């Protein structure tokens, strides 16, 4: 059974998230269109909040943080010379 928050319409949006959010192909195939929605991180967060999830929280769930540059990488950067 598909997720109750998945709107299969023209935009295929997730109504468990505030605003207009279109789940990725991975999310749709593994969670939105299957019984797997009960293990979906977005679905679980919605259940905890009992309200639509803010987009910032959604992206914190799904997008890994950018790697921090190391001190060595900073030291290896060439210096720009103003002319």
C-alpha positions as CSV (number, residue, x, y, z in Angstrom):
1,X,0.0,0.0,0.0
2,X,1.3,3.4,-0.9
3,X,2.1,6.1,1.7
4,X,-0.9,8.2,2.6
5,X,1.2,11.4,2.3
6,X,2.3,10.6,-1.3
7,X,0.4,12.7,-3.8
8,X,0.8,10.8,-7.1
9,X,-0.5,13.8,-9.1
10,X,1.4,15.8,-11.7
11,X,4.2,16.7,-9.3
12,X,4.3,13.5,-7.2
13,X,4.7,15.5,-4.0
14,X,5.1,14.5,-0.4
15,X,2.5,16.2,1.7
16,X,4.2,15.2,5.0
17,X,6.7,18.0,4.3
18,X,5.8,21.7,4.3
19,X,5.6,23.4,1.0
20,X,6.1,21.7,-2.4
21,X,8.5,18.8,-2.0
22,X,9.0,16.2,-4.7
23,X,10.6,13.1,-3.3
24,X,13.6,11.7,-5.1
25,X,13.3,8.6,-7.4
26,X,14.9,6.5,-4.6
27,X,12.3,7.7,-2.0
28,X,9.4,7.1,-4.3
29,X,10.4,3.6,-5.3
30,X,11.5,2.5,-1.8
31,X,9.1,4.3,0.5
32,X,6.3,6.3,-1.2
33,X,4.8,3.6,-3.5
34,X,5.3,0.6,-1.2
35,X,4.6,-0.7,2.3
36,X,8.1,0.5,3.1
37,X,6.7,3.9,3.9
38,X,6.5,2.9,7.6
39,X,10.3,2.8,7.7
40,X,10.6,6.2,5.8
41,X,12.6,8.8,7.8
42,X,10.2,11.5,6.7
43,X,7.1,9.4,7.6
44,X,8.6,8.7,11.1
45,X,9.4,12.4,11.7
46,X,5.9,13.4,10.7
47,X,4.5,10.9,13.2
48,X,6.7,12.3,15.9
49,X,5.8,15.9,15.2
50,X,2.1,15.2,14.3
51,X,2.5,17.9,11.8
52,X,4.1,18.5,8.4
53,X,7.9,18.5,8.5
54,X,9.7,21.8,7.8
55,X,11.9,21.5,4.7
56,X,15.1,22.2,6.7
57,X,14.4,19.1,8.8
58,X,13.6,17.1,5.7
59,X,16.9,18.0,4.0
60,X,18.8,17.3,7.3
61,X,17.4,13.8,7.1
62,X,18.2,13.1,3.5
63,X,21.2,15.1,2.5
64,X,24.6,14.3,4.1
65,X,26.5,17.3,5.4
66,X,29.3,18.7,3.3
67,X,32.7,17.4,4.3
68,X,34.8,19.9,6.3
69,X,38.0,20.9,4.5
70,X,41.1,19.8,6.3
71,X,43.8,22.2,7.4
72,X,46.2,20.5,4.9
73,X,43.8,21.2,2.0
74,X,43.6,24.8,3.0
75,X,47.4,25.0,3.1
76,X,47.7,23.5,-0.4
77,X,45.4,26.1,-2.0
78,X,47.4,28.4,-4.3
79,X,47.4,32.0,-3.3
80,X,45.9,34.4,-5.7
81,X,48.1,37.4,-6.7
82,X,46.5,40.7,-7.4
83,X,47.9,42.5,-10.4
